[in-house]
Amino acid sequence: MNDLPLTQISTIRERLRRLGAQSLHEQRILRLWAQAKPQDSGRRPLESFMPTALRNALPELSQSLANLLQLQSAHPAQDGSIRWLLAMSDGQTVETVGLPRDGVCVSSQVGCAVGCVFCMTGRDGLIKQVGSAEMVAQVVFARQHRPVKKVVFMGMGEPAHNLDNVMEAIDVLGTVGNIAHKSLVFSTVGDPRVFERLPKGLVKPALALSLHTTRADLRAQLLPRAPQMSPEELVQAAEIYAQQTGYPIQYQWTLLKGINDTPEEIEGIVKLLTGKYALLNMIPYNSVDDLPYQRPSWERAAEIARTLHQRGILTKLRNSAGQDVEGGCGQLRARHFLGNKPLDSAVPKMTSMPNSTMIKVTVSPKKITP
């Protein structure tokens, strides 16, 4: 039975079918796993409805799924969030963050190919694609420790670069995983494939788009290997998806002092997002060792959010959760282990914008040329 590792949902389904599972059995097994429940849950005894070969294989199958991730270390933060370092079966590690208000931030890659200059994850490029089952397993792990009602694909990696696996995980979580579609958040720097694929899925997640600037030239500096779509093109494509799903697009903006916190950018945001079905999430930059960027003062950040809100742009100023345990936006990293001690690897931190605790504002080493 142990022929292929169960790192992908499609592989799990294939193995179940070889054991005689029908669609009803398959969905039941995936449902109980995704919801972190034992496979013998329920009032009816398994022998009353499940094929013998499948029933006999369940303990080994359950163990294989449990072995997809192994906890290496846990780092609780003062705000109620927690960062988990999890080892996959091949020894690579990902970090998953349990968020306040029943959320979890999962990683879709080890490393990242986008190379955002203010983020650690992509400094050494892409190391590994995370399988769809390994993504669901991150949610399962979180559910074993706390309630989970929201899943954000905002951890290590660019989900658009692992699209098949991410969409497969979203499909499971949004159906048998019992997560509301709008509570599944696909975060991306913007990629034409995202705007093609997401509307076709059975489960249509909410979309978070990492914008960070309204200037195409500055965006090319901040996100040097992102697809060459201008901010206007990105917003136009995202607006179509917003109208298709009925969910506002969550535009993500990491505030960098002296770079994208200027009056010119405020005017650009107003011009770009006026009339759009949009929510602008502004998150002051979280400090990262060896990077030269700084966050503006909280007073300046609040002033920007207030000004935008007054000019008709729904803006939320957020403070990343888990900063004190390096669990905030841009702070996750793959860490390798020597014995029981975690070592920072050359593969570091997060691409996008998760782990956010909203702060109400009465409104709800490369040189960058600002």
Order of alpha helices (4+ residues) and beta strands (2+ residues): alpha-alpha-alpha-beta-beta-beta-beta-beta-beta-alpha-beta-alpha-beta-alpha-beta-alpha-alpha-beta-alpha-beta-alpha-beta-beta-beta-beta
